[in-house]
Amino acid sequence: MNLSIIATGGTFDKHYDEIKGALGFAAGHLSTAIQRARFTRPPTLIELPFLDSLDMVDADRQRILATCRSDSAECIVIIHGTDTMRQTAEVLGTAALPKTIVLTGAMIPYEIANSDALFNLGFACGVAQVLPHGVFVAMNGQIFPWNQVQKNRQAGIFESR
């Protein structure tokens, strides 16, 4: 079973700029994360323009959908910002592609100590290969159907809605 990972940015791929004292985008972390995860069958990595999910607009979500549609893999993991992950999942879910698509991300950037990024990546890649066709959100050891999930901003977790 082929697996693709689509990188769209979000906290997962943010870097800390020590000069500005702010998080922003530079080179992505997924190539390194894929090596660290020691996949026995490396996935295909597709990098779209990196965005904070709060900056995503409908055209960005349509680009993600088009990328999923044109990709030959039946299993796709999308690295996405957590703030609007649900909205992108809805666009993908209503498209009803004959694929398994799992969105994941991180609450703490990959390069910062105690990040959840590598765990979430591995978990999402694993479940993407065993779930039925559909769209899911996989965060912090839980799987949610796209239309039954919400982000609890106060607790910093995803939960059923």
N, C-alpha and C positions, 0 to 999 in steps of 0.2 A: 504494500500500500504506500503510495507516494504521499509525502507531507511537504507542504509549503508553509513558510512563515512570512507574513507580510508585516513589515515595520511601518508604523505611521507616526511614531514619536511618542508623546506622552511622557509622564514622569520616568518611565523605564529608561528612556534614552537621554535623559537630561544630564548635563555636566554642571559641576559647580565652578563658576568663574570666581577665582579668589580675588581678582582685582576689583571686579564690580560687586562682589558679594551677592551674586544672584545665580539662579539656575537658568540654563539655556541649552541650545542644541549645538553640537559639533558633530564629529563622526559618531556613528551608531555603535552600540555595544553588542549587537546580536552576533556578529561573527565570533567575538571572544566568548560570549555566553554559550554558543553552540559548541565551540571547542571544549569549554569547561564541562558541559553536560555529557560529553563523551557518547554522543549518538552513535549507534552501530550502523545506522543508515542515515547519513546526514541529510537534513531537509534542504529544500531549495529556499534561499533567502531572497525576498523581493523587498526593496526599500522604496517607499513612496516618500514624497516630501514630508519631513518631520514637522509636526504641529503639536502645540498644546491643544488638547481636545476642546478647550473653551474657545479656541480660535477657529475650530472647524465650522464649515458652512455646508449647505446641501451639496454643492459641487464636489467637495472633498469626500463626502459619503458616497456620492455616485461614482467617484474614481475608485474608491475601495470596492464597491459592488462590481464595477467593470473589471477590476483586477481579479476578483474572485471568479467571476463568470468566465474570463478568458484563460485562467490558470488550468492546466490539465490535471492537477492534483485533486483527489477526491476528499482529502483531509487538509484543512487550512487553519492555521493559528494566526490571529491578528493581534499584534502588540499595539495597544491603543491607550490613550489617556483615560483615566477612570471617571472624570467628571461628566463626559458625554458618551461613555461606552454604550449605555442603554439606547441612546438615539441611533447610533450606528447599527447596533444589533437589530433594532426595529426595521431599518431599511433593508438589511440583509435577510431578516426573517420573513418579511412580507414578499421578498423576491422568490422565496421557496426554491432555491437552487438545489439540484440533486447532489449535494455535497454535505460534509460535516464541517461546520465553521465554528471555531471557538475563539472568543475574544478574551484577552487577558491583559494585564498591565502590572503596575507596581504602585504602591503607596509611597515607597522610598526609592530614589534613583538607584540603578544597578551599581554604580561606582561608590555608593555611600555605605558605610558599615551597617550591618543588620538589615540590608535591603531584602525585600520579599521577591525581588525580580527573578532571580534564578530559579527559586522554588516554583513560582507561578508559571514560568516558561516551561519547565519540565513537566509540571502537572498538566498544563494545557495540552502540551504535545502528546502526552500519554493518553489522556482521555479523548483527544480528537481522533485517535486511531481505533477506539472501541465504541464510541457513541454512534447512534444511528444518524442518518442524514438529518440536518436541522441546524439551527443556530443557538449557541449556548454562550454563557459567560462563566469562566472558570477563574475564581479568585480565592486565594488562601485556603485551598483544600476543599472548596465546595463548587458544585456545578449547578447552574441555574438555566432553565429554558429562557430564551431571549425576552419573552413576554411575561415572565414571572420574577423579575429581578429589579432591585433598586439599590442605589448607593445610600447608605446611612452615613451622611457627612459628619455627624457628631461623633459616632463611634469609629469612623474610618474603616468601615467594612461594607461588603455587599450582603444583601439578605433577600429573602423571598418577599414579594409584594402581594 
